[in-house]
């Protein structure tokens, strides 16, 4: 039977009490402890008695259990230096791993190795130094890789663990970055004057790079909350992978020139090099256009009346024709005249004249026949007035024919995009990023992209001002971030021109989020600070200052616009058919009577 000596029993009981005080699911990883076998057995037994497990393997296992791992390192062991180097090279001192480092010598030289290790803000490392039966607990971390080590008292053990932490949350204990400089990469694409106005936050030229300005304001407030010094650099693109190399802001984060950047859209490739926190400057990228006029998408000349009304009119016309013809037949018994209705064709011509409220040379002579014609003209006059009024309204009315991407692709309108960097990439994402498995790889998006950027011929990219003006003129869809477009629309559109604005999403992406360098020790600090900026209402207030929402339609009054050939297309086609039919009848009569 092995006997555990008091010295060893103190360490075992301390480790057991420490794990209990963590109040977290814990798997204790013993980093090549130089203890005797019976000591390790006692440790495993003690830890197992409180529902935790032990392991002697440094293998991290599944990434879904990393937050459960608590590494135990004894600095008094001869292999401590090797284990520290292994942990540093494998980035095991960072979140979510936890460390308990023990030593019986306060002047242990291996402590200096910890000072040179990357134990940064997100590290949860506790140094336990033992003097007799008293064990002092100290938290170690550095604000930056080249900064000095910060020693923070955590408590002590003297038969039981006494925890002196003011807060158990690591964020609340590490939120003071002591003035450390944090660099943000800001994407500017509209105007170089943003380099001057963005750091000043003077709210001048809000129409340029509003997303970058808004995001910088929110990030700066978050960094001030963390007692960090905000710094900035600029990039002219968001960041895309071309020939295996990252560009723009993503490259700034990947190379370490910046710690975080401007809001951007989440993509699968970017997840390999950046992590996302919160949305400080939400924006949408969509097609914006005015709904086409109703005559461009349907035959408005059949719309004023329902099918039942048209059927009733046809029945009334037949009845009117028959009554006029019968009255004319009765009149013909007395005498005949050149202007008298003699045939069924004459009666039909008179009825058609009444429908169109036009005069006719032929008319009844008797009072009864004239009364029938009078009633016919009067009844059809009301229908004619209602029909004409409806046609006038429909000529000015917008349609609602385009509400989805397939409808936009099939519409006879011009498709174009804002001539900025992101449109040259995002429009072809569905066909260049994992083309076989991408959920948006369909013929509709491909046809839209080819209409904007054909292989041969003119490419439809316009600057913001020209694109908005073409939207105002109609039959033009413009792909862009919607906020700057709406600001331009507010300044240039008439009130009635804002009523038929429509937008259609091309990418169906999530909201954009602030990207942070992959593996950044400040990620959790940023995440919580940015949420506090949003929850406090500051982000909403800043957004209302710089961003413009979709213009509201304050009046339904239509302005005068002349009728074009496209509006009269059904009428012109009917006239063409009538001319062709009359010519055919003419030739038929010539052939019939000459033969």
C-alpha positions as CSV (number, residue, x, y, z in Angstrom):
1,X,0.0,0.0,0.0
2,X,1.5,3.4,-1.1
3,X,1.4,6.2,1.4
4,X,0.9,9.8,0.3
5,X,3.2,12.1,2.2
6,X,1.9,15.4,3.5
7,X,3.8,17.4,0.9
8,X,2.2,15.5,-2.0
9,X,-1.2,15.5,-0.3
10,X,-1.2,19.3,-0.2
11,X,-0.7,19.6,-3.9
12,X,-3.3,17.0,-4.7
13,X,-5.9,18.6,-2.4
14,X,-5.0,22.1,-3.8
15,X,-5.5,20.9,-7.4
16,X,-8.8,19.3,-6.5
17,X,-10.0,22.5,-4.8
18,X,-8.8,24.6,-7.7
19,X,-10.8,22.5,-10.2
20,X,-13.9,22.7,-8.0
21,X,-13.5,26.5,-7.7
22,X,-13.5,26.8,-11.5
23,X,-17.1,25.7,-11.7
24,X,-16.7,24.5,-15.2
25,X,-16.6,21.1,-16.9
26,X,-12.9,20.2,-16.7
27,X,-10.5,17.7,-18.3
28,X,-7.2,17.9,-16.5
29,X,-4.2,17.5,-18.8
30,X,-1.1,16.5,-16.9
31,X,1.9,17.8,-18.9
32,X,4.5,15.1,-18.4
33,X,4.5,15.5,-14.6
34,X,7.6,14.1,-13.0
35,X,5.7,12.8,-10.1
36,X,5.8,9.3,-8.7
37,X,3.2,6.9,-10.0
38,X,1.3,6.7,-6.7
39,X,1.2,10.5,-6.6
40,X,-0.4,10.6,-10.1
41,X,-2.9,7.9,-9.0
42,X,-3.9,10.0,-6.0
43,X,-4.3,13.0,-8.2
44,X,-6.5,11.1,-10.7
45,X,-8.6,9.7,-7.8
46,X,-9.1,13.1,-6.2
47,X,-10.1,14.8,-9.5
48,X,-12.4,11.9,-10.5
49,X,-14.2,12.2,-7.1
50,X,-15.5,15.7,-8.2
51,X,-16.7,14.5,-11.6
52,X,-13.7,15.6,-13.7
53,X,-11.3,13.5,-15.8
54,X,-7.5,13.4,-16.1
55,X,-5.3,12.7,-19.1
56,X,-1.5,12.6,-19.5
57,X,-1.7,13.2,-23.3
58,X,-1.0,16.6,-24.7
59,X,-3.3,15.8,-27.7
60,X,-6.0,18.5,-27.8
61,X,-8.7,16.1,-29.1
62,X,-11.9,17.5,-30.6
63,X,-12.0,21.2,-31.0
64,X,-15.5,21.2,-29.5
65,X,-14.0,20.3,-26.1
66,X,-11.1,22.8,-26.0
67,X,-12.8,25.0,-23.5
68,X,-12.9,22.1,-21.1
69,X,-9.1,21.6,-21.1
70,X,-7.1,22.6,-18.0
71,X,-3.3,22.0,-18.5
72,X,-1.3,21.2,-15.3
73,X,2.4,22.1,-15.5
74,X,4.9,21.6,-12.7
75,X,7.8,24.1,-13.1
76,X,9.9,22.0,-10.7
77,X,10.1,19.2,-13.3
78,X,13.1,19.0,-15.5
79,X,11.0,18.9,-18.7
80,X,9.1,22.1,-17.8
81,X,11.2,24.1,-20.3
82,X,10.3,21.7,-23.1
83,X,6.6,21.8,-22.3
84,X,6.6,25.6,-22.2
85,X,8.2,25.7,-25.7
86,X,5.7,23.1,-27.0
87,X,2.8,25.1,-25.7
88,X,4.1,28.3,-27.2
89,X,4.7,26.8,-30.6
90,X,1.2,25.2,-30.6
91,X,-0.5,28.4,-29.4
92,X,-1.9,26.6,-26.4
93,X,-1.6,29.6,-24.1
94,X,-4.4,31.3,-25.9
95,X,-8.1,31.0,-25.4
96,X,-10.0,28.8,-24.8
97,X,-7.3,26.7,-23.0
98,X,-6.7,27.1,-19.3
99,X,-3.5,26.6,-17.4
100,X,-2.5,25.9,-13.8
101,X,1.3,26.2,-13.3
102,X,2.6,25.1,-10.0
103,X,6.0,25.5,-8.3
104,X,7.5,25.1,-4.8
105,X,10.2,27.7,-5.5
106,X,9.3,31.4,-5.8
107,X,12.6,32.0,-7.6
108,X,12.2,29.2,-10.1
109,X,14.1,30.1,-13.3
110,X,11.4,28.6,-15.4
111,X,9.2,31.5,-14.4
112,X,11.3,33.7,-16.7
113,X,10.4,31.3,-19.5
114,X,6.8,32.1,-18.9
115,X,7.6,35.8,-19.2
116,X,9.0,35.2,-22.6
117,X,6.0,33.1,-23.7
118,X,2.9,34.5,-25.6
119,X,0.6,34.7,-22.6
120,X,-1.6,37.4,-23.9
121,X,-4.9,39.1,-23.0
122,X,-7.0,36.1,-23.7
123,X,-4.8,33.7,-21.8
124,X,-6.2,32.1,-18.6
125,X,-3.0,31.1,-16.8
126,X,-2.6,30.8,-13.0
127,X,0.8,30.5,-11.4
128,X,0.6,28.7,-8.0
129,X,3.7,29.2,-5.8
130,X,3.9,27.2,-2.6
131,X,5.5,28.2,0.7
132,X,4.9,25.5,3.3
133,X,1.2,24.7,3.3
134,X,0.3,28.1,1.8
135,X,-0.2,28.4,-2.0
136,X,-0.5,31.8,-3.5
137,X,-2.4,32.2,-6.8
138,X,-1.3,34.8,-9.4
139,X,-2.8,35.4,-12.9
140,X,-0.2,36.1,-15.6
141,X,-0.9,37.9,-18.9
142,X,0.6,40.5,-21.2
143,X,-1.3,43.2,-23.1
144,X,0.9,42.7,-26.2
145,X,3.6,40.2,-27.2
146,X,6.4,42.7,-26.5
147,X,4.7,44.1,-23.3
148,X,5.7,43.4,-19.7
149,X,4.1,40.6,-17.8
150,X,1.2,41.7,-15.5
151,X,0.8,39.9,-12.2
152,X,-2.7,39.9,-10.8
153,X,-3.6,38.3,-7.4
154,X,-6.2,35.6,-7.8
155,X,-6.3,34.2,-4.2
156,X,-4.6,31.7,-2.1
157,X,-5.0,28.2,-0.7
158,X,-4.6,27.2,2.9
159,X,-6.8,24.1,3.2
160,X,-9.4,25.7,0.9
161,X,-9.2,28.0,-2.0
162,X,-10.0,31.7,-1.3
163,X,-10.8,33.5,-4.6
164,X,-10.2,37.2,-4.5
165,X,-11.3,37.9,-8.1
166,X,-13.8,40.8,-8.3
167,X,-15.3,39.1,-11.4
168,X,-15.2,35.6,-12.7
169,X,-15.6,36.7,-16.3
170,X,-12.3,37.0,-18.0
171,X,-13.5,39.9,-20.1
172,X,-14.2,42.0,-17.1
173,X,-10.7,41.3,-15.6
174,X,-8.8,42.0,-18.9
175,X,-10.8,44.9,-20.3
176,X,-8.0,47.4,-19.4
177,X,-5.5,47.4,-22.3
178,X,-3.4,50.1,-20.7
179,X,-3.3,52.3,-23.7
180,X,-2.1,49.6,-26.1
181,X,-2.4,50.7,-29.7
182,X,-4.9,48.8,-31.8
183,X,-4.9,49.4,-35.6
184,X,-8.0,49.3,-37.7
185,X,-7.9,48.9,-41.5
186,X,-10.6,51.2,-43.1
187,X,-11.9,50.6,-46.6
188,X,-12.4,53.7,-48.7
189,X,-13.7,53.6,-52.3
190,X,-15.7,56.7,-52.9
191,X,-13.4,59.6,-52.3
192,X,-9.8,60.1,-51.0
193,X,-11.1,63.0,-48.9
194,X,-12.3,60.3,-46.5
195,X,-8.7,59.9,-45.3
196,X,-9.1,63.4,-43.9
197,X,-12.7,63.3,-42.6
198,X,-12.8,59.8,-41.1
199,X,-10.3,60.3,-38.2
200,X,-11.7,63.8,-37.5
201,X,-15.3,62.5,-37.4
202,X,-16.5,65.9,-38.6
203,X,-19.5,64.4,-40.4
204,X,-18.5,66.3,-43.6
205,X,-19.2,64.7,-47.0
206,X,-21.5,62.0,-45.5
207,X,-22.2,60.8,-49.0
208,X,-18.7,59.3,-49.3
209,X,-17.7,56.1,-47.6
210,X,-20.4,56.3,-45.0
211,X,-19.9,52.6,-44.1
212,X,-16.2,53.1,-43.3
213,X,-16.9,56.3,-41.3
214,X,-19.7,54.7,-39.3
215,X,-17.7,51.6,-38.5
216,X,-14.7,53.6,-37.4
217,X,-16.8,55.6,-35.0
218,X,-18.2,52.5,-33.4
219,X,-14.9,50.7,-33.2
220,X,-13.2,53.8,-31.7
221,X,-15.8,54.0,-29.0
222,X,-15.3,50.3,-28.3
223,X,-11.5,50.7,-28.1
224,X,-11.9,53.7,-25.7
225,X,-14.0,51.5,-23.5
226,X,-11.1,49.0,-23.4
227,X,-8.6,51.8,-22.6
228,X,-6.8,51.2,-25.9
229,X,-5.3,53.7,-28.3
230,X,-7.2,53.6,-31.7
231,X,-5.0,53.8,-34.8
232,X,-6.0,53.5,-38.4
233,X,-4.7,52.6,-41.9
234,X,-6.6,52.7,-45.2
235,X,-7.2,50.2,-47.9
236,X,-8.9,50.6,-51.3
237,X,-10.7,47.3,-51.4
238,X,-12.4,44.9,-49.0
239,X,-10.2,41.9,-49.7
240,X,-10.5,39.1,-52.2
241,X,-8.4,36.0,-52.9
242,X,-6.8,36.3,-56.4
243,X,-4.3,33.6,-57.5
244,X,-4.0,32.4,-53.9
245,X,-3.1,35.8,-52.5
246,X,-5.3,38.0,-50.4
247,X,-5.7,41.7,-51.2
248,X,-7.0,44.8,-49.5
249,X,-8.2,44.9,-46.0
250,X,-8.2,41.1,-45.6
251,X,-4.5,41.1,-46.4
252,X,-3.9,43.8,-43.8
253,X,-5.5,41.5,-41.2
254,X,-3.9,38.4,-42.4
255,X,-0.4,39.9,-42.4
256,X,-0.8,41.5,-39.0
257,X,-0.7,45.2,-40.2
258,X,-4.2,45.6,-38.6
259,X,-6.1,43.9,-35.8
260,X,-9.6,44.6,-37.2
261,X,-11.3,46.2,-40.1
262,X,-14.4,47.7,-41.7
263,X,-17.7,45.7,-41.7
264,X,-17.7,43.2,-44.6
265,X,-19.8,40.3,-45.8
266,X,-19.1,36.8,-44.5
267,X,-17.7,34.3,-47.1
268,X,-16.4,30.8,-46.6
269,X,-12.9,31.7,-47.8
270,X,-12.6,34.6,-45.4
271,X,-13.4,32.5,-42.4
272,X,-10.0,30.8,-42.8
273,X,-8.2,34.1,-42.1
274,X,-10.5,36.3,-40.1
275,X,-13.1,36.0,-37.3
276,X,-16.3,38.0,-37.1
277,X,-17.6,39.9,-34.1
278,X,-20.6,42.2,-34.4
279,X,-22.2,44.5,-37.0
280,X,-21.5,48.1,-36.3
281,X,-22.3,49.5,-39.8
282,X,-25.0,47.3,-41.3
283,X,-25.5,47.7,-45.1
284,X,-27.2,45.9,-47.9
285,X,-26.0,45.3,-51.5
286,X,-28.9,45.1,-53.9
287,X,-30.4,46.0,-57.3
288,X,-32.3,49.3,-57.0
289,X,-34.7,50.4,-59.7
290,X,-38.0,52.0,-60.4
291,X,-40.8,49.7,-61.2
292,X,-41.6,49.8,-65.0
293,X,-44.7,51.7,-66.0
294,X,-47.7,49.5,-66.3
295,X,-48.0,49.8,-70.2
296,X,-44.5,48.3,-70.5
297,X,-45.5,45.0,-68.9
298,X,-49.2,44.5,-69.8
299,X,-52.0,45.5,-72.1
300,X,-53.6,48.3,-70.2
301,X,-56.5,48.6,-72.7
302,X,-58.0,45.4,-71.4
303,X,-57.6,46.2,-67.8
304,X,-60.3,48.9,-67.0
305,X,-63.2,46.4,-67.1
306,X,-63.5,42.9,-65.7
307,X,-64.3,40.0,-67.9
308,X,-67.9,40.0,-66.9
309,X,-68.2,43.7,-68.0
310,X,-66.7,43.0,-71.4
311,X,-69.1,40.1,-71.9
312,X,-72.0,42.3,-70.9
313,X,-70.9,44.9,-73.3
314,X,-70.7,42.4,-76.1
315,X,-74.2,41.1,-75.3
316,X,-75.6,44.6,-75.2
317,X,-73.9,45.4,-78.5
318,X,-75.5,42.4,-80.1
319,X,-79.0,43.2,-78.7
320,X,-78.6,46.9,-79.7
321,X,-77.6,45.9,-83.3
322,X,-80.6,43.6,-83.6
323,X,-83.1,46.1,-82.2
324,X,-81.8,48.9,-84.5
325,X,-81.9,46.5,-87.5
326,X,-85.5,45.4,-86.7
327,X,-86.6,49.1,-86.3
328,X,-84.9,49.9,-89.7
329,X,-86.7,47.0,-91.4
330,X,-90.0,48.3,-90.1
331,X,-89.2,51.8,-91.4
332,X,-88.1,50.4,-94.8
333,X,-91.8,49.4,-95.5
334,X,-92.6,53.0,-96.0
335,X,-89.8,54.5,-97.9
336,X,-86.0,54.1,-98.4
337,X,-83.2,56.7,-98.2
338,X,-79.5,56.7,-98.7
339,X,-78.9,57.4,-95.0
340,X,-81.3,54.8,-93.8
341,X,-80.2,51.6,-92.1
342,X,-80.9,48.9,-94.6
343,X,-78.8,45.9,-93.6
344,X,-77.4,44.1,-90.6
345,X,-74.0,45.5,-91.4
346,X,-75.4,49.1,-91.3
347,X,-76.9,48.3,-87.8
348,X,-73.6,46.9,-86.6
349,X,-71.7,50.0,-87.9
350,X,-74.1,52.2,-86.0
351,X,-73.6,50.2,-82.8
352,X,-69.8,50.3,-83.1
353,X,-70.1,54.1,-83.6
354,X,-72.1,54.3,-80.4
355,X,-69.5,52.3,-78.5
356,X,-66.7,54.6,-79.6
357,X,-68.9,57.7,-79.2
358,X,-68.5,58.5,-82.9
359,X,-71.1,59.8,-85.3
360,X,-72.6,57.7,-88.1
361,X,-74.2,58.9,-91.4
362,X,-76.9,56.3,-91.3
363,X,-79.7,56.8,-88.8
364,X,-83.3,55.8,-88.3
365,X,-86.0,58.1,-89.5
366,X,-88.9,57.1,-87.2
367,X,-89.3,58.2,-83.6
368,X,-89.1,54.7,-82.3
369,X,-85.8,53.9,-84.1
370,X,-84.2,57.2,-83.0
371,X,-85.3,56.6,-79.4
372,X,-83.4,53.2,-79.6
373,X,-80.3,54.9,-80.9
374,X,-80.6,57.7,-78.2
375,X,-80.7,55.1,-75.4
376,X,-77.8,53.1,-77.0
377,X,-75.6,56.2,-77.2
378,X,-76.5,57.4,-73.7
379,X,-75.9,54.0,-72.1
380,X,-72.5,53.5,-73.8
381,X,-71.4,57.1,-73.0
382,X,-71.1,56.3,-69.3
383,X,-69.0,53.2,-70.2
384,X,-66.9,55.2,-72.6
385,X,-66.2,57.9,-69.9
386,X,-65.3,55.3,-67.3
387,X,-63.0,53.5,-69.7
388,X,-61.2,56.7,-70.8
389,X,-60.6,57.7,-67.2
390,X,-59.2,54.3,-66.3
391,X,-56.9,54.4,-69.3
392,X,-55.5,57.8,-68.2
393,X,-54.8,56.5,-64.7
394,X,-53.2,53.3,-65.9
395,X,-50.9,55.2,-68.3
396,X,-49.3,56.9,-65.2
397,X,-49.4,53.9,-62.9
398,X,-46.3,51.9,-62.0
399,X,-46.4,48.1,-62.1
400,X,-45.4,45.6,-59.5
401,X,-44.1,43.1,-62.0
402,X,-40.5,42.8,-60.6
403,X,-40.3,41.4,-57.1
404,X,-37.8,38.6,-57.4
405,X,-34.5,37.9,-59.1
406,X,-35.9,35.7,-61.9
407,X,-38.4,38.5,-62.7
408,X,-35.6,41.0,-62.8
409,X,-33.6,38.8,-65.1
410,X,-36.5,38.4,-67.5
411,X,-37.5,42.1,-67.4
412,X,-36.8,44.3,-70.4
413,X,-34.7,46.9,-68.5
414,X,-31.0,47.7,-68.4
415,X,-29.0,46.0,-65.7
416,X,-25.9,47.8,-64.4
417,X,-23.6,48.1,-61.4
418,X,-21.8,50.7,-59.4
419,X,-18.2,51.0,-60.8
420,X,-16.4,50.2,-57.5
421,X,-14.2,47.4,-56.5
422,X,-16.6,45.0,-54.8
423,X,-19.0,44.8,-57.8
424,X,-16.3,43.3,-60.0
425,X,-16.0,40.4,-57.5
426,X,-19.4,39.8,-55.8
427,X,-21.3,39.6,-59.1
428,X,-19.2,36.7,-60.2
429,X,-18.8,35.0,-56.8
430,X,-21.5,32.3,-57.6
431,X,-19.4,31.1,-60.5
432,X,-15.8,31.5,-59.3
433,X,-16.0,30.4,-55.6
434,X,-16.7,26.7,-55.4
435,X,-18.7,26.7,-58.6
436,X,-20.1,23.2,-58.2
437,X,-21.3,23.5,-54.6
438,X,-22.2,27.1,-54.3
439,X,-25.9,27.5,-53.5
440,X,-26.2,30.6,-55.8
441,X,-24.7,28.9,-58.8
442,X,-27.7,29.1,-61.1
443,X,-28.5,30.3,-64.6
444,X,-30.5,33.4,-63.4
445,X,-27.5,34.9,-61.6
446,X,-25.2,33.9,-64.4
447,X,-27.4,35.6,-67.0
448,X,-27.6,38.8,-64.9
449,X,-23.8,38.9,-64.5
450,X,-23.4,38.4,-68.3
451,X,-25.8,41.3,-69.0
452,X,-23.8,43.6,-66.8
453,X,-20.3,42.3,-67.8
454,X,-20.5,40.6,-71.2
455,X,-17.5,38.9,-72.6
456,X,-17.7,41.1,-75.7
457,X,-19.2,44.5,-76.0
458,X,-20.0,47.3,-73.6
459,X,-19.8,46.7,-69.9
460,X,-22.5,48.4,-67.8
461,X,-20.6,49.9,-64.9
462,X,-21.4,53.5,-63.9
463,X,-20.4,55.9,-61.2
464,X,-22.9,56.6,-58.4
465,X,-24.2,59.9,-59.8
466,X,-24.8,58.6,-63.3
467,X,-26.4,55.4,-62.0
468,X,-28.9,57.3,-59.8
469,X,-29.8,59.6,-62.7
470,X,-30.5,56.6,-64.9
471,X,-32.6,55.1,-62.1
472,X,-34.7,58.3,-62.1
473,X,-35.2,58.1,-65.9
474,X,-36.6,54.6,-65.5
475,X,-36.1,51.1,-67.0
476,X,-32.7,50.8,-65.3
477,X,-31.6,48.6,-62.3
478,X,-28.4,49.6,-60.5
479,X,-26.5,47.2,-58.2
480,X,-24.8,48.9,-55.3
481,X,-24.7,49.3,-51.5
482,X,-28.1,50.8,-51.0
483,X,-27.3,53.5,-48.4
484,X,-25.3,55.9,-50.6
485,X,-27.8,55.4,-53.5
486,X,-30.7,56.4,-51.2
487,X,-28.8,59.5,-50.1
488,X,-28.4,60.5,-53.7
489,X,-32.0,59.7,-54.4
490,X,-33.2,61.9,-51.5
491,X,-31.2,64.8,-53.0
492,X,-32.2,64.4,-56.7
493,X,-35.6,62.7,-57.0
494,X,-39.0,64.4,-57.0
495,X,-41.4,63.2,-54.3
496,X,-43.6,61.3,-56.7
497,X,-40.5,59.5,-58.2
498,X,-39.7,57.9,-54.9
499,X,-43.0,56.0,-54.8
500,X,-42.1,53.2,-57.2
501,X,-38.6,52.4,-55.9
502,X,-37.9,48.7,-55.6
503,X,-34.9,46.6,-54.5
504,X,-34.0,43.0,-55.2
505,X,-31.2,41.0,-53.5
506,X,-28.7,39.3,-55.7
507,X,-26.4,37.6,-53.1
508,X,-28.8,36.7,-50.3
509,X,-26.0,37.2,-47.8
510,X,-26.1,37.7,-44.0
511,X,-25.5,41.1,-42.5
512,X,-21.9,42.3,-42.6
513,X,-19.8,42.0,-39.4
514,X,-16.6,43.6,-38.2
515,X,-13.7,41.2,-39.1
516,X,-10.9,40.5,-36.6
517,X,-7.5,38.9,-37.3
518,X,-7.7,35.2,-36.8
519,X,-6.3,34.2,-33.4
520,X,-6.4,37.8,-32.1
521,X,-6.0,37.8,-28.3
522,X,-8.5,40.7,-28.2
523,X,-11.3,39.0,-30.0
524,X,-13.5,38.4,-26.9
525,X,-12.8,42.0,-25.7
526,X,-13.9,43.3,-29.1
527,X,-17.0,41.1,-29.2
528,X,-18.3,42.2,-25.8
529,X,-17.4,45.9,-26.3
530,X,-19.1,46.1,-29.7
531,X,-22.2,44.5,-28.3
532,X,-22.3,47.1,-25.6
533,X,-22.0,49.9,-28.2
534,X,-25.0,48.4,-30.0
535,X,-27.1,47.7,-26.9
536,X,-26.5,51.2,-25.5
537,X,-28.1,52.8,-28.6
538,X,-24.9,54.6,-29.6
539,X,-24.6,52.5,-32.8
540,X,-28.2,53.3,-33.8
541,X,-27.7,57.1,-33.2
542,X,-24.5,57.1,-35.3
543,X,-26.3,55.2,-38.0
544,X,-29.1,57.8,-38.2
545,X,-26.5,60.5,-38.6
546,X,-24.7,59.0,-41.5
547,X,-27.0,56.5,-43.2
548,X,-30.2,57.1,-45.2
549,X,-32.9,54.6,-45.3
550,X,-35.2,53.9,-48.2
551,X,-37.0,57.1,-49.1
552,X,-40.7,57.2,-48.0
553,X,-43.4,57.9,-50.5
554,X,-45.2,61.0,-49.0
555,X,-47.5,61.6,-51.9
556,X,-49.2,59.5,-54.5
557,X,-49.8,62.4,-56.9
558,X,-48.5,61.6,-60.4
559,X,-46.7,64.1,-62.5
560,X,-47.5,64.8,-66.1
561,X,-45.6,62.6,-68.6
562,X,-46.3,62.4,-72.3
563,X,-47.6,59.1,-73.8
564,X,-44.9,57.3,-75.8
565,X,-45.1,54.7,-78.5
566,X,-44.5,51.9,-76.0
567,X,-47.7,53.0,-74.1
568,X,-49.7,52.8,-77.3
569,X,-48.2,49.6,-78.6
570,X,-51.4,47.5,-78.3
571,X,-53.4,50.1,-80.1
572,X,-50.9,50.4,-82.9
573,X,-50.8,46.6,-83.3
574,X,-54.6,46.6,-83.5
575,X,-54.5,49.3,-86.1
576,X,-51.9,47.4,-88.1
577,X,-54.1,44.3,-88.0
578,X,-57.1,46.4,-89.1
579,X,-55.2,47.8,-92.0
580,X,-53.9,44.4,-93.1
581,X,-57.5,43.0,-92.8
582,X,-59.0,45.9,-94.8
583,X,-56.4,45.4,-97.6
584,X,-57.2,41.7,-97.7
585,X,-60.9,42.5,-97.9
586,X,-60.3,45.0,-100.6
587,X,-58.4,42.5,-102.8
588,X,-61.1,40.0,-102.1
589,X,-63.9,42.4,-103.3
590,X,-61.9,43.3,-106.4
591,X,-61.4,39.6,-107.3
592,X,-65.0,38.8,-106.5
593,X,-66.7,41.6,-108.5
594,X,-64.3,41.5,-111.5
595,X,-64.6,37.8,-111.9
